[in-house]
Amino acid sequence: MKPVIPDYGDKCVSQLVPSFLDISNASSWIPIDVLSAKTIVLLVLDGLGWEQLQENKECFQTLVEFSGSFITTVAPSTTATALTSITTGAPPGEHGIVGYRIPVEGGILNSLRWSTGSEAHKPDPFDFQLMPVFDNQKPKVVTSIDHQGSGFSKAHLRDSRFSGYRDRFELIEIILQSVENFEPFIYAYWDGIDRIAHEFGFTDQYFSELKKCDLMIDELLKRLPPNVALVVTSDHGQVEVGDRMLELTTDLKNLITKQSGEARFRWLHALPGAETDLLISAKETFEECGWILSKDQILNEGWFGPRVNEIVKNRLGDVALVAKDKVGFTDPVEKMPFQLITRHGSLTEEEMHVPLLSAVT
């Protein structure tokens, strides 16, 4: 089993927004009818991997009729990193949001909550994220009202023109109104699938949310005026991990200063001079269930893109534990409001393949 390396130069989520904002330089695999539409609506369904869609087609009576297939997300396959690549059109090695938990001066930044536990050490989101957003065009952004003004929203959406919704019905109405207002490109985001899967796993609650998302898409499609493209994609897929969490051995703990990343893409930060011993020990301990690589190996293989800013390199650890089995790696410092059942972040097909599906009215 080999990791799915992001296809940054071709069929990757980072190629979508640049293609939609400048159709003269659009990627050749973007459908012509989408690029020819008077308005393009990009709907990002957080957590809907291609493999999960294929396994649950009965929940998607409308979406399965759309044209398209799968593309790759980025590494790590996590919301903060992937959404920033979608909005900037850049790989993580350039925009710098390289994971869920990122080392910063004085602590570890939780990139979604934009918190280090200390206001003094919380970075400015406009400085920390290194790339322009939406090619500086400020399109209409439709997202939850709860996300507006957050540190992460400032980092990956900058000062876009926000319209906040309270539920999926308001999301539909805002998109329709934006189309009526002749917006050429609309970015919309819905997090229900990811949120419910984390809490409940692939259970009835999850299947219900899939069906509700399909009904949302169906309602949009029925009410959109002619010559509007509705494009559906995602930031990552997910796998069920549950309580299959692996702790570091004492030997490994004695070789590190801290951890960052997340359960399925865990960075270990070595004590000075201990990098080689840490890599050897990590491989001996976890190579059967994960891909264990040094930072240099990951950079050389292009996991974070063909170019990695020197500032960004300093946000990575020394050794990565990347789960290939349905397990996670525990960091005792990482606190969650509840035990996550599904997780993501790794480079398996289930996590890396995301849909790119479209229909034109």
C-alpha positions in Angstrom: 0.0 0.0 0.0 1.4 3.3 -1.1 0.4 6.8 -0.1 -1.7 8.9 -2.5 0.6 11.9 -3.3 -1.5 15.0 -4.1 -1.6 15.7 -7.8 -0.8 19.4 -7.4 0.1 20.0 -11.0 -3.1 18.5 -12.4 -6.2 17.1 -10.8 -6.1 18.6 -7.3 -8.5 20.8 -5.3 -5.9 23.6 -5.5 -6.6 23.9 -9.2 -10.3 24.6 -9.0 -10.6 28.2 -7.9 -7.8 29.5 -10.3 -9.7 27.8 -13.1 -13.0 29.3 -12.2 -11.7 32.8 -11.7 -9.6 32.8 -14.9 -11.3 30.5 -17.5 -8.8 31.5 -20.1 -6.1 29.6 -18.1 -8.4 26.9 -16.7 -7.1 23.3 -16.3 -8.0 21.2 -19.3 -9.9 18.6 -17.2 -12.5 21.2 -16.0 -15.7 20.6 -18.1 -16.2 23.1 -20.9 -19.9 23.6 -20.0 -18.9 24.5 -16.5 -16.4 27.1 -17.7 -19.0 28.5 -20.2 -21.7 29.0 -17.6 -22.7 32.6 -16.6 -22.2 31.7 -12.9 -20.2 29.0 -11.3 -21.3 27.9 -7.8 -18.6 25.9 -6.0 -20.1 23.9 -3.1 -17.6 22.4 -0.7 -19.1 19.6 1.4 -16.6 19.1 4.2 -15.7 15.4 4.8 -17.4 13.8 1.7 -14.7 11.6 0.3 -15.1 9.9 -3.1 -14.9 6.4 -1.6 -17.7 7.3 0.9 -19.8 8.7 -1.8 -19.4 5.5 -3.9 -20.3 3.3 -0.9 -23.4 5.3 -0.1 -24.9 6.0 -3.6 -28.4 5.3 -2.3 -28.2 8.4 -0.2 -27.4 10.6 -3.3 -30.2 10.3 -5.8 -29.4 13.7 -7.3 -25.6 14.0 -6.9 -24.9 10.6 -8.5 -26.5 12.0 -11.7 -23.8 14.7 -11.9 -20.9 14.4 -14.3 -17.4 13.9 -13.1 -15.1 11.6 -11.0 -12.6 12.1 -8.3 -9.6 14.4 -7.9 -7.0 14.5 -5.0 -7.0 16.8 -2.0 -3.8 18.0 -0.4 -1.5 16.7 2.4 -2.4 16.4 5.1 -6.0 15.6 4.2 -7.4 17.9 6.8 -9.9 20.8 6.8 -7.6 23.7 7.6 -5.0 22.8 5.1 -7.3 21.7 2.2 -9.7 24.7 2.5 -6.8 27.1 2.4 -5.5 25.3 -0.7 -8.9 25.6 -2.3 -9.2 29.3 -1.7 -5.6 30.3 -2.4 -5.0 27.9 -5.3 -1.7 27.0 -3.7 -0.2 23.9 -2.1 0.4 23.8 1.6 4.1 24.3 1.2 3.3 27.8 -0.1 0.3 29.0 2.0 1.7 27.6 5.3 -1.4 26.2 6.9 0.3 22.8 7.1 -2.1 21.0 9.5 -4.6 21.0 12.3 -2.0 21.8 15.0 1.0 23.9 14.0 4.0 24.8 16.1 4.4 28.6 16.6 6.6 30.6 18.9 5.5 29.9 22.4 3.1 27.1 21.7 1.0 25.0 19.3 -1.6 26.7 17.1 -5.0 25.0 16.7 -5.6 26.2 13.2 -9.4 25.8 13.2 -9.9 27.4 16.5 -7.0 29.8 15.9 -5.9 29.3 19.5 -2.7 28.5 21.3 -4.2 28.8 24.8 -2.4 32.2 25.1 -3.4 35.4 23.4 0.3 36.5 23.6 1.4 33.7 21.3 -1.5 33.7 18.8 -0.3 34.7 15.4 -2.0 37.2 13.1 -3.9 35.2 10.6 -3.3 37.7 7.8 0.5 37.3 8.3 0.6 33.5 9.1 -1.2 32.5 5.9 1.2 33.5 3.2 -0.8 33.6 -0.1 -3.5 35.8 -1.6 -7.0 34.4 -1.5 -9.3 34.1 -4.5 -6.6 35.9 -6.6 -7.6 39.0 -4.7 -11.0 39.1 -6.5 -13.2 39.1 -3.4 -16.0 36.8 -4.6 -19.2 36.1 -2.7 -18.5 33.6 0.1 -21.4 31.7 1.6 -20.6 30.1 5.0 -22.0 29.5 8.4 -22.6 32.7 10.4 -20.7 31.0 13.3 -17.5 31.0 11.2 -17.5 34.6 10.2 -14.8 36.7 11.8 -12.9 33.7 13.2 -9.1 33.6 13.0 -9.2 30.7 10.5 -11.7 32.5 8.3 -9.4 35.5 8.3 -6.5 33.3 7.3 -8.2 31.4 4.4 -10.9 33.7 3.3 -9.3 37.1 4.1 -11.8 40.0 3.5 -14.0 38.2 1.0 -17.6 39.3 0.8 -19.3 37.1 3.4 -22.9 36.1 3.6 -23.6 34.0 6.7 -26.3 31.3 7.0 -27.9 29.7 10.1 -29.0 26.5 8.4 -29.0 24.7 5.0 -32.2 26.5 4.0 -30.6 29.9 4.4 -27.6 28.6 2.5 -29.8 27.8 -0.5 -31.6 31.1 -0.4 -28.3 33.1 -0.2 -26.9 31.2 -3.2 -30.0 31.8 -5.2 -30.0 35.5 -4.3 -26.3 35.8 -5.2 -27.0 34.2 -8.6 -29.8 36.7 -9.2 -27.4 39.5 -8.4 -25.2 38.3 -11.3 -22.3 37.0 -9.2 -19.9 35.2 -11.7 -18.4 33.0 -9.0 -19.8 31.9 -5.6 -18.0 29.9 -3.0 -20.2 28.0 -0.6 -19.2 25.7 2.3 -21.2 23.2 4.4 -19.6 21.3 7.3 -22.4 18.9 8.4 -21.1 15.6 6.9 -17.7 16.0 8.6 -19.1 17.2 11.9 -21.6 14.4 12.2 -19.2 11.7 11.1 -16.7 12.7 13.7 -19.2 12.4 16.5 -21.3 9.5 15.4 -19.3 7.6 12.8 -20.9 5.9 9.8 -24.2 5.4 11.5 -27.9 6.4 10.8 -27.1 10.0 11.8 -24.4 10.1 9.1 -26.6 8.5 6.4 -29.4 11.0 7.3 -27.0 13.9 6.8 -25.9 12.5 3.4 -29.5 12.4 2.3 -30.1 16.0 3.6 -27.1 17.2 1.6 -28.4 15.5 -1.5 -31.9 17.2 -1.0 -30.1 20.5 -0.6 -28.3 20.0 -3.9 -31.6 18.9 -5.6 -33.4 22.0 -4.3 -30.6 24.2 -5.6 -30.6 22.5 -9.0 -34.4 22.9 -9.4 -34.4 26.6 -8.5 -31.2 27.8 -10.2 -31.9 29.8 -13.4 -30.5 28.5 -16.8 -26.8 28.4 -17.5 -25.5 28.1 -13.9 -22.9 25.5 -13.1 -23.2 23.8 -9.7 -19.8 22.2 -8.9 -19.5 19.9 -5.8 -16.2 18.9 -4.2 -14.8 18.3 -0.8 -11.7 18.9 1.3 -11.1 15.3 2.3 -12.6 11.9 3.0 -12.4 10.0 6.3 -12.1 6.6 7.9 -13.5 5.1 11.1 -10.8 4.9 13.8 -12.8 4.9 17.0 -10.7 3.9 20.0 -7.9 2.4 17.9 -5.4 5.1 19.1 -1.8 4.2 19.5 0.5 5.8 22.2 4.1 6.6 21.7 6.5 4.3 23.5 8.7 5.6 26.3 11.7 5.4 24.0 10.0 7.7 21.5 8.8 10.1 24.2 12.3 10.4 25.4 13.5 11.5 22.0 11.0 14.4 21.4 10.2 17.9 22.6 6.6 18.0 21.4 4.1 16.8 18.8 2.0 18.6 16.2 -0.3 17.7 13.4 -3.1 15.4 14.2 -3.9 11.7 14.9 -3.5 10.4 11.4 -0.6 12.7 10.4 1.4 13.2 13.5 4.6 15.2 13.6 7.3 14.3 16.1 9.7 17.1 17.0 13.1 15.7 17.9 15.4 16.7 20.7 18.5 18.5 19.2 20.7 15.8 17.6 18.1 13.0 18.0 16.6 13.2 14.5 18.2 10.0 13.2 17.5 8.0 16.4 13.9 9.2 16.4 13.3 8.1 12.8 14.8 4.6 13.4 12.9 4.1 16.6 9.6 5.3 15.0 10.0 2.9 12.1 10.7 0.0 14.5 7.6 0.8 16.4 5.0 1.8 13.8 6.1 0.8 10.3 3.6 -2.0 10.0 0.6 0.4 10.5 1.9 3.7 9.1 4.2 5.4 6.7 7.1 6.7 8.8 9.2 9.4 7.1 11.6 12.2 7.9 10.8 15.8 7.0 13.3 15.7 4.2 11.7 12.6 2.7 8.3 14.2 2.7 9.6 17.4 1.1 11.6 15.5 -1.5 8.5 13.4 -2.5 6.4 16.6 -2.9 3.8 15.9 -0.3 3.4 19.6 0.4 3.9 20.7 -3.2 6.9 21.3 -5.5 7.9 24.5 -3.6 8.0 24.8 0.1 8.7 28.2 1.7 11.5 28.3 4.2 9.1 29.7 6.8 6.8 26.8 6.2 9.6 24.2 6.6 10.0 25.5 10.2 6.4 24.7 10.9 7.0 21.0 10.3 8.3 18.4 12.7 11.3 16.0 12.1 9.5 12.7 11.8 6.0 12.0 10.5 3.8 9.2 11.6 1.2 8.9 8.8 -1.4 6.2 9.4 -2.1 3.6 6.7 -4.2 1.4 8.9 -7.4 2.6 10.5 -5.6 3.9 13.6 -4.4 7.2 15.0 -1.4 8.3 17.1 -2.1 9.9 20.5 -0.8 13.2 21.7 -1.8 13.7 25.4 -1.7 17.5 24.9 -4.4 17.4 22.3 -7.8 17.9 23.8 -11.1 17.1 22.1 -14.7 17.8 23.3 -15.5 14.2 22.6 -13.8 11.1 21.2 -13.7 11.4 17.4 -15.0 8.2 15.7 -14.0 9.1 12.1 -10.7 10.8 11.4 -8.6 12.0 8.5 -5.3 13.6 7.7 -3.4 10.6 6.1 -2.8 9.8 2.5 -5.0 6.7 2.0 -7.4 6.6 -0.9 -10.4 7.0 1.5 -9.0 10.3 2.7 -7.3 11.7 -0.4 -9.8 11.1 -3.2 -12.6 13.7 -3.2 -15.4 14.2 -5.7 -15.4 16.8 -8.5 -19.0 16.6 -9.8 -20.9 19.1 -11.8 -24.2 19.9 -13.4 -25.2 22.9 -15.5 -28.8 24.2 -15.5 
